[in-house]
Amino acid sequence: MVNDLLHHLDTHKSMGQDEIHPMVVSELAEVLTKTLSIIYQQYWLTGDFPADWRLANVMPIYKKGRKEDPGNYRPVSLTSVLGKVMEQIVLSSIIWHVQDN
């Protein structure tokens, strides 16, 4: 699952707080899969999620209208690529458990 998620990252997305670009993670998927699988499993078992993976850079993105009006912007959170992969693993597990019951 980790290998598949790493290979299918959107490499056009921006990097988050950790400054690791999704393209780098995707290109190194074969090398990173085993290590990240172990790390993710450990976090899953302990329930301890790294604080760095929870941090986000929130950037205002202009929508339309007067640029001086703060209401014409929407927030976009740039989060860690590795944290996003972990979120996908958790989401998949939840969906699997719900479907299984």
C-alpha positions, -999 to 999 in steps of 0.1 A, spaced: 0 0 0 28 24 9 46 18 -24 14 23 -44 7 56 -25 42 69 -30 41 61 -68 8 78 -72 16 111 -55 6 142 -73 40 155 -82 26 189 -92 16 197 -57 37 220 -35 59 208 -7 48 214 29 65 224 61 91 196 58 103 210 24 102 176 8 88 178 -27 63 151 -37 84 144 -69 114 135 -48 93 111 -27 77 96 -57 110 91 -76 125 74 -45 94 52 -38 113 19 -42 140 30 -18 116 45 8 88 20 9 102 -5 34 115 22 58 83 42 56 62 11 61 80 3 93 77 40 105 40 41 96 33 8 113 50 20 145 29 52 145 -2 32 139 5 9 168 15 37 192 -10 63 181 18 88 181 19 110 150 50 132 145 43 168 153 62 179 122 37 160 100 8 179 116 22 214 109 10 233 78 19 265 60 -14 282 53 -13 303 22 -40 327 10 -50 321 -26 -67 349 -45 -102 339 -58 -118 370 -75 -128 406 -69 -108 433 -52 -74 421 -42 -75 444 -12 -105 425 3 -94 396 25 -127 379 18 -116 373 -18 -89 348 -7 -92 312 3 -68 294 26 -47 265 13 -28 244 38 6 230 26 12 199 47 40 173 48 40 148 19 49 120 43 20 131 66 -4 130 37 6 95 29 0 84 65 -34 101 64 -42 81 33 -32 49 51 -54 57 80 -83 67 57 -80 34 38 -79 14 70 -111 32 83 -129 26 50 -118 -11 50 -131 -16 85 -164 1 78 -169 -20 47 -159 -51 65 -186 -46 92 
